[in-house]
Amino acid sequence: MDYKAYIRDRITELRMKRGVSEYQMSLELGQNKNYIQGISSGKALPSMTQFLNICDYFEITPMQFFDAESLNPQLSRKVLEEVKRLNDDDVLLLLNLIKRFHNN
């Protein structure tokens, strides 16, 4: 896997979903106005600290960052939080309901 390209493309994807410009995101991260543009163009990669800041900015975990096939990360997190509040019987009912949706 080309991680440099993946990181660049994933940041761009998440930024566009959020509806912010490279310039705006750069400033909101406390960086110079061309910071995200440098990453998007492939000229630079974020440091580990900045990568974690970027994940915080998008309200996702690093694991979610690398799981591009996941649903909307914020929505997925909300669903998981609610599922954790259910008892085992209700979780099984929910699981069966999900399976039923997939079969239809």
Secondary structure, DSSP 4 states (H G I P E B T S, - for coil): --HHHHHHHHHHHHHHHHT--HHHHHHHTTS-TTHHHHHHTTS----HHHHHHHHHHTT--HHHHT-TTSS-HHHHHHHHHHHHTS-HHHHHHHHHHHHHHHH-
